[in-house]
Amino acid sequence: MQSAFIAEQMRRKGLRRICVISGSQPFRDRATLQWQAAYPGDWLRVATAATGHADEYLAQRAQQFLGQEWLHAIYDASQGLHLETLAALAGTLVAGSWLVLLLPESSAQQPLIDVDSLRWAECQQPIATPIFYRHLWRQLLSDRSHLIWREGEPAPTDSPLMMPDWTPQGGQAQQAIIEALRQLPAGNYSVTAPRGRGKSALGGMLAALEPPCLITGPAKVATAVMARHAGEHYHFQAPDAILAAEDTGTWQWLIIDEAASLPTPQLHALIARFPRCLLLTTTEGYEGTGQGFLLKFAASGAVTKHYTLTTPQRYSAHDPLESFIERLLVLRDRPASVVKPSCELSLRVYQPEDWQQHPVLATTTFQLLQSAHYRTTPIDLRRMMDAPQCGYWQMVDDQCCYGALGWVEEGEQSAELAQAVWRGERRPRGNLVAQSLAAHSRFPQAMLLASRRISRIAVSQSLRRQGIGHRLVAALRQSSQDKDFLSVSFGYTPALWQFWQRCGFQLVRMGTQREASSGCYAAMAIAPLTEAGQQLCEQAVAHFQRDWPIQQARYSPELSLNEQSSGDPLFSADDYQELVGFAQAHRPLSVSFPALWRAWQCYPHLVFGQYLQHCLHSPQLPAGWSRKQWLVQLRRETAEFLTLLPDTSC
């Protein structure tokens, strides 16, 4: 009777709440069943790692429940916590819901070994994450509406909630946007909002009022809310199917759900085919590319008019669960660093203990990185708190952080692993640039040397172009004298490359495909610190400049770098070794293509076979061939070609 009263009270007041069940697995199982019996509902169950429960979704495969609505959910964090999934799961719950969070015994005092750390700590084995779990428990204990049920203690009792009943308020803003959209001329329009604001419902209602509308998005199953509001006018097609069609028919609108999750080139191709497009996306940090949508796509001029929804639709603005998620992900209280510093800025080395000893500095550092980088997600928060192989330089005054640079240790791997990466047989976690130089640029020695990769750099908007970024890079260089080189990977733009050039970096690689999140090609650059690093840098720069004209012509003809090119057309001993790697190992075609091209130029009478000729002249697959079959044939023909080369070629 008491639980039914509490459930009804939560629903009337528009609240969603957390119950933490902490203890051994038998206790967690018994207590969870008891809680489920007391509060009937959907009870979606998600776990970070498999527990053997018949109805659970694994966190990394739980995207299918997004875009839907649930009454109650369980998140089993007994083996670790996938922070993005926890936040996304919370966003699907309606008023009156409980989120039951399962934690192991004494996790506040003895942090568990978190299997999720394998995603972000650049380690081969899971690690303990004490800083994050102290942060988690601080947020749980800071709000009396959260219930904590520890093993050995009685089930927590609840008291009446002393607040007025809730009336959903977001509908007026929703209707105003719909009416405005119906009156607008051809163009591309966007609506962004945190979860639970009625963004998907808005798309469905527009489809019902303006038929026929075509709906698309990353996954059809995630458009359940939109389908419910569109009713008989719900028409979904996958993005690839739309782009493959010869014409777009007579659709009034193209409505793109979670537009930020689609690759930017695909998004541009979609909106180019329809007179009116509505792009819906969630922009909270846990979405991964939502921030990129705001910073890159919407700012590019591709969006005619932008709207936002701020008032929750599925729950009250005073909802304890949303407040908890915002505090946990450090989404609240945007950086105070937009305000002028109170005194002269100074360099400082960040310490993970700052989250407890200097919480304002730690919080403003993360929020500065989050506001400046489209890639910043909760993974970066976890890494900042507990990852052992990374660090940060800060530019601070007495209160806040105004500039920050994050770095990650790379290299010092075994020669055996480096060769396996060169052959394309291994791609272990971590070592992004060092591995890329081995796998894509013929330099396995990069994995043997000690290096540091700059993973993030950000400066407050009001203080940019004052040399703060250069001071941060210089501080890292000065503190890395025991390393062979520094590296950086970034989405290429001329302005950004100019900054890294001025910091002493040299370009050594350019990706062959645009990144989904930024719409830019990934560039990699290094700055040598020792003689060994200088030798690697010179070799890598020469290799890149030699291959770039061929790579550009095939993969990125629209990209101009203004880089010096050697223009050497001769087939070399290095090219021979590259083709051996392609024919006999697993080197990618995109990496080996320049060597194949030079082989054809120097030995046209030896290059034979329609498939190798086709490879050299067209990026398209031959009719009737799968990519796997095609690559097998290419490798076979390359191996035969190598046997016909004169001895002097190698």
N, C-alpha and C positions, 0 to 999 in steps of 0.2 A: 504493500500500500504506500509506504514511504517513497520507494523508488518511482512508482507511477506518478506520485505528486511532484517529485523533483523533475522528472522528465517533462511533464506538462508545463511546469514552471519555467524550465529552461527554454522550451519552445515558445511560450508566450513572451518571454523577455528577449528572445532572439540570441540566446547564448549557446556557445559550444565550449566544452571544457575538457580538461585532461585528468585522467586517473593514472598515476604511475603505480605499477605493480612490480616490486623489487624483491628478489629472493632467488632461491633455487628453482630449477626447472619444474619439479613436481608441485611446488607451491604456486609458481606462476600459472601452471596449467589449471590447477583447482580454482584459484582466485579468478582467472579469466572466465572460466565456465560459469562461475557464480555471478560475475558482473554481467555477462551476456544474458543470463537467465533473468536478471533483475531489470534489464533494459533491452527489450526486444527491438530488433532492427535489422539492417542489411548486414552489418558486421563484415566489411571488407577487411581482409587480413594480409599484411605485407611484412616481409622479413628481409633483413640485410643479407643473411646467408640462410641456406636451406635448413629447416628444423625438422622436416619430415611431416609437417602438418599437411593434411590432404588438400585444404582449400587456400593455401597461401600463395601469394605472388612474390617473386623475388624482386627486390628493390630496383635492380638495373633493368628489369623487364616489365616494369609496372606502368609503362607509359599508356597502356591501353585503358586504364581507368581514369585518365585525365579527361577533362571535358564532360564528365558525368557528375551526378549528385548522389550522395550516400548518406544514410542515417547510421552513424557509429562506424568506427574502424579500429583495428588493432595494428600497432606497429611493433614488431618484435625486434628490439635492439639489443638482445642478449649477447650477440656476437659482434656488435658494432652498429654504427648509425650512418646511414646514407642520407646526408642532410638535405639534399635537393628533393629526394623522394618524400621524406617526412613533411617538408614544407608543401609540396604539391598535393600530397594526400590530405593534409589539413585543409587545403583550398577547395576540396571537393565536398566537404561535410556541410550539411545544412543545419539550421537552427534546431537546438534540442539534441545535438549529437555529443557523444563522448568519443574522445580519442584515447584509447588505452595504450600506454607506452610501457612495454615490458623491458625491464632492466635487470642485470644480474645482481647477485647478492653483494651488498656493501660497495656498490660501484662509485659512491661518492668519495669513499676513502681509499679504495684500491681499484683504480681504473682498469677496466678489462683490456685485453689485447684486442684491438679493433681491426677486424678483417677488412673493413672499408679503407683502411690506411693504404692498402695495396694500390688503390686508385690514384693517390695523390702524394704519398710520402717518398716516391722514387726509391723504394726499398724492395728487397726480394722476399722478405718475411713480414707479416703483420707486426705492428708495434703498439705499445701502450700509448694512450693519448690523454695524459692527466690534465693538461691545461684546458682542453675542450670539455672534459667531463666536469671539471670544477665550474666552468662557465655554464654548462647545461644545468647543473643542480642549483646554481645561484638563481637562474631564471625560473626554475620550477618552484623554488622556495620563496620567491619574492612576491607571489600572488596567492592569497589565501583561498581563492576559488579553485586552485588545483588541489586534487586529493592525492595523498601519498599513502600507499598500503605496503608496508614492509613485512617481510616474513617474521613471524613471532609476535605480531601486533594484531589487534582486532581490526576488522574492516572499518575504514573511515566512515564517520557519520557526517551528514550534511545538514546545514541549517538553511532556513528560508533566505532567498535572495532579495535583498532590500533595494529594489530599483523598479522604475515604472515599466509597464508592458511596452513591447516593441511594435512599431508599425513600420513596415518597409517604406523607405523614403527615396530609393534610387530610381523609381519608375518615372518620375517627372523628367529627370535629366535624360533618361533613356528615350522617352517619347520625343523630347525636344530635338535630340540628335536625329532620330528617325525622320521626323517631319522636315528637318533641314536637308537631310540627304535626298529626300524625295523631290525637293525643289531645285536641287543643284544641277548644273549642266554636266556635260561629259568631263571626266577627270578621275583622279585617283584619290581616295579619301581613306583616312586611317582612324581607328579608335583603339586607344591603349588604356589599360587599366590593370590594377592588381586583380587577383582572382576573387571571385564572388561578387563582382560588381554588375553582372548582367550583360557582359560583352557578347557572349555567344547567343544569349537570348535575343539581344538586339539584332544580330545578324539573321536569326531565324524569323523574327517579326518583319524585317525588311523584305525577306524572301517571300513571305506570305502576302505582303501588301504590294509588291512590285513584280509580279510574275511576268515572264519566267526568269528566275535567277539561277545561276549555276554556282554550286558550292564546292570548294576544294580545300585541301589542307594536308598535313603530314599523314593523318590516319582517319579513315572514315569513322572508326569506332569512337573516336574522341569528339565527334560532332553530335552526340546524342541530344544534348540540350538544344542545339540549333535545330535538329530534326523535329523535336517536339514542338517548337514554336513555329516552324515553317509548315508543319502539317503536310497536306497533299502537295504542296509546292516545294517540297524538299527534293533537290536533284543534286547528287554528288558525283564528281568524277575526280580521279587521281590527277595530280599535276602533270605527270608524264603522259597520260591519256589525252589530256587537253592539248598539250603541245604537239602530240603526234597527229591530231586531227587536221584535216585539210582546211576546214573553216570552223568558225565558232558559232555558226547558226544565228539565231535571233535573240539571244539572251539579253535581258535588260541590264543585269549586273553580273559581275564575277565577285563572289564573296569568298575571301581567303581567310580561313581560320588559322590562328597561331602562325601568322605570316612570318614571324621572326625565325621560325624553325626551318623554313625553306631556304635553300642556297640562294644567295643574292642574285646570281645570274639567272636562275630559274624564275625568281620573282619578277625580275625585269622583263623576261620573255613572256610571262603570263599577262602582266598588266598591259603590255604592248598590243595584245590581241583583242582587248575588250574596250568599249568606249567608256564604261563606268566600272570602277573597281572599288571594293571596300576591303581594306586590310585590317584584320583584327589581331591583336597580339597582347600577350601578358608581358609586362616589363619588369617584374620583380627580379632580383638578382639570381634566384635559383633557377630561372628558365634558361640560363646559359647564353642564348643569343638575343634575348629581348633587349638588353642594353645596346647591343650592336645595331639592332633595328633603329633605335632612336638616334644613336650617334652617327651611323653611316648612311642608312637608306633614307630615312625621313629627312635628314639634313642635306641630301644630295639634290633636292628639288624634284624628286620623283613623286612626292605627295602634294596634291593640290591644296588640301585643307586637313588639319589634324584636330581630333576631338579626344577628350579624356572623360572617363567615368571614375568618380572618387568615392561615392557612397555605396556601402555594401548593400546587396540585394538579398542575399541568403541568410544574413545574420545581422545583429546590431553593431553599430559603430563602437560599442563598448565591449565587444566580444573578447573574452579572456584568451581563447586559442589564437586568434590573429595577433593579439598583443604579444603573446609568448613567442610566436614564430618570428615576429619582427625584432624582438629583443635578441632571440637566439641567433638570427642571421645578421644582426647588427644593421638592420634596415632603418631603424628609427633615428631621429635626431641627426639629420644630414650634417655634413662636416661644418664645424664652426670655422674651418680654415678659409672660407670665402671672406671672412672679416680680416682686415689688416692686422698683421701681427703686432703684439704689444711691445716688442723689443726686437733687437737685432737677432736674426736667425743664426742658429749654430748647428753643426753636424753632430749627429748622435747615432750610436749603434742600438738598434732595437733588440730587446730581450723578450722571450716568450712570457716571462714573469710579469711583464708590463701589464698584462690583462688583469692582474691582481694588484700590483703595486702602483701602476700609472695608467689606470683604465682610460682616461681621456686621451692620452697620447696614443695608446693602442687602438682605440676606437676610431679616432680621426685619421690615423694612418690607413686602416683598412677602408674606411669610407672614402678617403681621397682616391685610393686605387680603384675602388668600385665606381666612383663617379667618372673617372677618366678613361676606363678601359672597358670596351664592349665584351671582353672575354672573362671579366672577373665574375666568379660564381662562388657558392659556398665551399667549393673545393679549395679556393684560395684562402678562405678563412680557416679551414682545417689545417692547411699547410702552414699558414702563418703561426698558428698556435702550437703545433706539435711536430712538424716535419723536421727531422734531424739534419738534413743536408741542404739547408737553405738559410738565408739571413736577409737583413734589411738595413739600409742606411736611411736615416731620416734627417730632414731639415726642419728644426723645431724652434719655437720660443718656449716660454715657461709653461704654456698651457696646451698647445695644439701642434699638429704636424702640418706643414705646408708643402713639403716635397718628400717623396719616398722613392727608393729604388730597391727592388727585390732581386736576389740572385740565388742560383742553385748550383751546387757542386756537380761537376761532370768529369768523366775520364777516369784514368788510373784503373782501367779494366785489363783483363788478361789478354795476351796475344791470341790465344785460342778463340776467345769470344769475339775479338775484333775481326778475325778472319771469317768466323761464321756469319757475322753481320755483313761483311763485304760480299760473301757468297749469296746472301739473301736467305739464309737458313734460320737466322735468329733475329728477333727484334725485342729484346728484353725491355722492361719498364725503365723510364728515365733516360738521361744522356741524349736529349733531343738533338742538339747540334753535333755533338761528337759522333753519335750514331749516323746522322745524316751525311757527315763527311765521309764516313766509312761506306755506307750503303749507296749513296748517290754521287759521290765525288771521288771515288777511288782511293781514299786515304784512311785505311784502317788504323794508321798510327795516331790519328786524332783521338781514338779511344784509349790509347796507352798514356798519352800526356795528361797532365792535371790542368783542368780549366774551370772557369766559372761562367755560367750563362746568365745574362741579365734577363729576368723573366717579366719584370714590370718596372715602369718608371712613370711617375706622375708629379705634376706641379700644380698648385692652385691656380685657377684661371687668372686671378688678379695679379699674380706674381710671375707670369710667364715672360719669356724673353729678357730675363734679368740674370741669366747665367746659372740658375739654380740646378737645372738638369746637368750641366757640364760639371758643376761642383760635386754632384752626387756620383757621376761616373768617375771623376778623378779620385774621389775618396775610395771607391771600390778598387780602382787600379792600384792605388797606394797600399791598400790592405791585402792585395793579392800577389805580392812579390814572390811568394812561394809557388805560384801557378805558372803554367807555360803560356796561356793565352786567355783572354776574355772573349765571349761570344754573345751574339744576340740574334733572335729570330723575330721578325716583325712583318706586318702587312705592308707591302711596299707602296709608298707614295713618294714623289720627289722631295717634298718638304721633310718627311721623316728620314729619308736616306741622307739628306743634307746634314741633318743633326748628327747622325751617327758617323758620317764622314768627318765632321769637325771634332768628334770625340776620338778620332784615331782608328776607326774601324774600316776594314776593306771587305768588299763584297765577294763572297765565295760560292754562293748558290742562289738560284731562283727557282721556285716551284713551277710545275707545269700546269697546275690548275688553280683557279681562284678559290679562296677559302669561303666556306658557306657563311661564316659569321661576319666577315669583313668585306667580302667582295673583292679583296686584293690578292695578289700573288704573294706567297710567303717568301721573304728574302732572308738570307742568313749572312752574317758578317762576323769577322773576328779581328781582334786587336792583339798582336803578339806581345809577350812580356819577357820571354827568354830567347836564347839562340835557337833552341828546338822549336819554340813557337813561331819564331820568325821564318825558319825554314819551311815549316808547314804552311804558313800564310802565303809565302811566295809561290809555293807549288800549287796551292789551292786557287790562288788568284789567277795564275797562268792557265790552269786547267779550265777555270770558269770562262775566262776571256776567249779561250780557243773554242770552246763548245757553244758559247752563247749565240753567235749568229745562226747556227744550225738549229739549236733548241728554240730560239725565238721564232724562226720562220715556220716551224712545225706546230708549236704549242701556244705561242703568245705573240702573234704578229702585230697586235695592237699596242704592245708594250715597248716603250722606248726608254733605254737606260742611260744613254750618253756615256756608256762605259767603253774604255779602250779595248779594241779587239785585235787579237794577234793575226786572225785571218789565215792561219797556217792550214793549207788543205792536204798536207802530206799524211799518209797513213803511217803511224809510228809504232814503236814497240809497246808503248802504253795502250794504244788502240788495240793491238793484238791481244794483250792481256785482258782488256775489257771484253772483247768478243769471246775469249775463252770463258770468262765468267758468265756471259750471256748464254753460250751454247752448252756449257757443262754444269753450270750451277743455276742460281735463280736470280741473277741480276735483272732488274726491270728493263723493259724495252725503252722506256723514256730516258733511262740513264745511258743505255748502250747505243741509242739511235745515232748520236753524232759520230761514233766510231764506225757504225755500219755505213753511214753516208760517206765518210772519207774512204772507206774500203771500196765503195762503188765508184767514187771519183778516180781513185788511183788504179783500180783493177776492174774496169767495166766488163772486160771479156771473161772474167771469172765469176761475176755475180750473175746467177741464173735463177730460173724458177719464177713463175708468175706471182708467188706469194711474197717472196723477198722484194721483187720489183714493186708489187702493190704496197708493201710496207713503206718503201722509200718514197713513194709518190703520193700516198693518200693515207690519212689517219682512219679511214673507214674500213670495216671488216669486209672481206669478200663475201658475196652473196652465198647464203647457206652455211656459213662457217660460224661456230661459236668462238668466243675470244680464247677459250682454253685450247681448242683445236688449232686455231691460228698460231698461237704462241708456240705450241709443240712443233708445228711445221717450220716456223721461223728459226727456232733453236736448232732443229735438225739440219736445215739448209745452211745455217751459219757454221755449224760444225764441219759440214762437208766443204764449205768455202775455205775454212782454215787449213784443211789438208792440202789444198791446191796452191796455197801461197808459196812464193819462193822463199828459200831459207833466210835470205837477207831481211825479210820483212819483220822478223821477230828477233 
